[in-house]
């Protein structure tokens, strides 16, 4: 790698490599130490092409979710299936890995700007800004940047555009899927909301079992599926369709609480 070689967004790969190494080392214990990250299905990464892959996931914190994915993706590509044990996988990280994030979030402070350099594709929200509802057109430059990232590598997106559960899927993701025809890999995460604060920076509670389930590629007919069809498939794939909401019996809640106690680590 040339010392000043850059990716399509102008980021120096040498700097990005060291940023991922340092931030990865600093955050590793958040998923294997203070808390335990249970991973399922990561063997799929080794069989994927090097570009035009879109990962869609539910969202629970601003930063902890995507940082965990950087760990899991790189660990799997280095041969650690469903495990992030031994952070040696950070020495040669996947550099063409990107994630879609709100420009407002990634401009909010020095830490966010540093994390943005690791691979953020910043987009302007069309429905909300500074805590207020808005309604504006999608910027074509944002769509172009997502296309550029897909052409170069893998892209992670959170199609609900919010950390609040069971919010609607934004149709922009479905348009991108239909237009650029990427392989779509659903990911379902849990436990991050209980582990971290909303930003995903401060550890809120220790001994929480976090989980990340990587599913098989979504079956999409790019020519015939409508935008609404694709939105529906995304909702079910990341388990955010309203049908997943249910009234849980008291006995089931108590049993789950007992299970959570058993899952907690001893300190």
N, C-alpha and C positions, 0 to 999 in steps of 0.2 A: 504494500500500500504506500503510495506517495505521501509524503508528509503533509502536503496541502491539497490532496485530492478531495473533491467535494461531491456531494450527492446532488440530485436535480433541484434541490431547494437552496443550494449554496452553502450547506453546512459542511464544515471541514470534518472528514471522517475520522481523522486522528483524534480530534477533540471529542467527537461524539463517542468514540470507543472508550476513552478514559473517563468520560462523564458517566457512561453506563457502568463501567467497572466500579467507580467510586460510589455512585448512588446505589448500585446493587449491593455492594458490601455493607453499606450503611443501613440498608432496609431488610437484609436477609432474615434477621432474627424476628422481624415482625410477622413472618410467615413460618418460621421454623425456630421457635424459641419462646418468645412471649406468647405466641399462639401457634396452632398447628394447621397447616394448609393441607387438606385432603384433595388429591387430584385424581381425576378419572378420565381416561380417553386420550392422553397426550401422545400416545404412539402414532396418532394420525399425522402429526407434524412432519415426520420423516418421509412421508409419501406424497407430500404436497409439492406442486411446482414452486419455483423461486419467486414468482410474481403473479399478479391478478388473483389474489386470494383475499376475501373479505371476511373478517370475523365479526359477528354480531353478538352482542351480549346485553343482559340487563345491567343496571348501574346502581351502585350503592354508596360510593364516595367519589369525590373529585379525582383523587390521585392514587389511592391504595389499590384500587381495582386494576388499573392499567400497569402499575408497577409490578403487581403479582403476576400479571400475564407476561411481562418481559422476563421475569424469572422462569416461569414455567416453559415458555416457548424456547428459550435458550438452553435450559436444562435438558429438555426433550431432544433438541437437535444435536446435543452432545452425547446422547445415549442414555440419559437418565429418565426412563419412562415412569411417569406418575410420581416423580420425586424431585425435590430441589436440594437434596443432600449434597454437600461439598460444593462450594461456590466456584470451583475451578472453571465451571462453564461460562463464567463472566469474562474469562480472558480473551475469548474470541466470540464476542456477541454478534448476533445477526443485525447488521447495520441498515438493511433495507426494510425495517419494521417501523410502521407509523401508526398513529392513532388520531382520530378526529376529536377535536376539543373546541369548546367555545372560546373565541378570541378574548372575550371579556374575562374569562377565568384565567387564561394563560398570560394575560398582561397584568394580573393582580399580584404584584410583588416579585422580588428577586428569585425566590425559590421556584415559583411558577414559570418564570422565564428560563431558568436553568433546565427545568423538566421539559419545557417546550423544545429546547435544542436537541433533546434525546429522540425526538421524532414526532412532535405534534403537527398536525395539519389544522391550523386554526380557521374557524369559520364563524361568520356573524350569525347569531340566532335571528330567525325571522319572526319569532313569536314573543320573545321576552328579552329585556335588557335592563340592567340595574334594578331588578326586582319589580319592574312594571311590564304589563302586557303591551305588546306592540304588534304591528302587522306590516311587514315590508317584504319586498321581493328578494328572492334568493340571488346572491351575487354570483355571476357566472365564473368569476375568478376562483371562488371557493370550489365550485364543481370541477373546474379545470385542475386545481391542485389535488383533489382526490383522484382524478383520472391519472395525473402524473405519478402519484404515489402507487396506485395499482399497477401501472406500467413498470414501475421500478421494483415493487416488492409486495409485502403484505400490509394490510390496513385493518386496524381495529376500530369499530364504531359502536356507539351506544345509541341505537335508533330511537329510544324514547326521549333522548335529549335532556334527561333529568334523573336525579337520584331517587325520586319518589316512585314507589312501586305501583304497577298496574296503570301507568299513564299511557296514553295512546302512542302507537308507533308513528313517527314522523314519515310522511310519504316520500320525503326527499331520498331516504335510503332505498326505498323500492324503485324509484326512478333511476338511481345510480346502478342498482342491480340489473334492471332491465336494459339499460343503455350500454353498460360496459361488460356485462355477462361474466362476472367473476365467479369463482368457486366460493360458495357461501358456507361458512362453518359457524354453527351456533354454539355459544358458550353460556352456561348458567352458573352464576356465582351466588354464594350465600355466606353469611357470617361476618362480612366486612362492615356492615352497618352496626353490628354489635361490638366489633373489635375497635373501631376507630371513630373519631369525630367526623362530621360531615365532609370536611376537606380531605380526610384520609391521611392526616399528618400526625395528629396526637393520638396515642394509644388510650382508648377509653376504658377498655376492660381486657384483662389477661385471661388465659386459659380457655379461649373460645375456639371451637372447631370451625375453621373456615373451609369452604368447599368450592371447587371449580370443576365442572363437568364439561368436557369438550365432546360435542356430538358429531355424528356423521354429516357429510355435506348435505345441505338442503336440496331437495329435488325441485327444480324450478324449470318451467317451460318458458324460456326467455322470449319466445316469439308469441305465445298464445296466452300466457298468464297475464291478467290485468294487474294494474297497480294495487287494487284492493285485494286481489288474490295473493299477491306477494306479501302485502302487509299482514294478512291473516296468517300466512305461513310463518312469518317472523314472530308474531305474537305467540303462537303455539310453541315454536322452536325454543324461544328464550323464556317460556313459561310465564308470560305476562298477559295472556288472554284472560278476559274476565271470568272464564269458566274455571280458572285455577283458584278463584276466590271461593271460600266456602265457610260455613259455620262449623267450627271445630268443637266436638263434644268435650266437656270438662275432663272426662277420663283420659281422652287422647292427649290433652294439654298436659295433664299431670304425668302421664307416661313419658312424654317428650322431655319434660323438665328433669325427670329422673335420669333419662338417657344423657342429657346434657351434663348433668353432674358427673356421670361416669366418664364422659369424654374429656372433662377438664384435666389439665395437667396439674401435677403437684409441684409446689414451689417451696 
